[in-house]
Amino acid sequence: MKILFLLFPLILLLVQGAAGNSSACRRRGGFCTFGRCRYPTTPVGSCSALKVCCKSLLG
């Protein structure tokens, strides 16, 4: 049970960090996705360790 008190702040930090990066991605006109960007999008940054910020090439 003591480990729950250690995991809870870690989870909060991860969620907070992911939220900040996704808003930066939206300001660039992109969106966050897992893995890699699919055509017709191109990577313009990263949202987290597993998510990539993609932006459309068409507009």
N, C-alpha and C positions, 0 to 999 in steps of 0.2 A: 504494500500500500504506500510505502514511502516513496517509491519510484514515481508514482502518479504526480506527486508534488514537484518532482524534477522535470517530468515530461510536459506538464501543462505550460510553463513559461516558454519552453522550447517551441512548442506548437504555435503559441501566440506570436513568437518572433518570426517564424516561417510564414505564417499567414499575413502578417503585417508587411513583410518584405515583398511578398508576391503581389500584394495589392498596390504598392507604390510603383513597382515596375510596370504593371499593366496600364496604369494611368499615364505613365510616360510614353508607353507605346501608342496609346490612343491619341496623345498630343501630336505624335509624328504621323498620324493618319493610318495607323496600322491596327493589328489585332494579334492576340496571343494564341498560339497553337502548340500542341505537343509534337515533338519530333522535328520535322523539317517543313519548310514551306512548299506547297504544291503549286503547280502552274495554274494560273498566271500571276503568281505572287513572288516576291523576292524578300529575303531576310534583311531587316534594317536594324536589328538589335536583338537583345534577349530579355525575356520577362523573368525567368528564373533558370535554375540549372537544367530543367527538363523542357522548358517552354521557350519558343522562339517568337520574336516579334516580326510579323510579316506585313508587307504592304503590297497592294495590287499594282501591277504594271499598267493596267488599263485606265487608271484614272484616279 
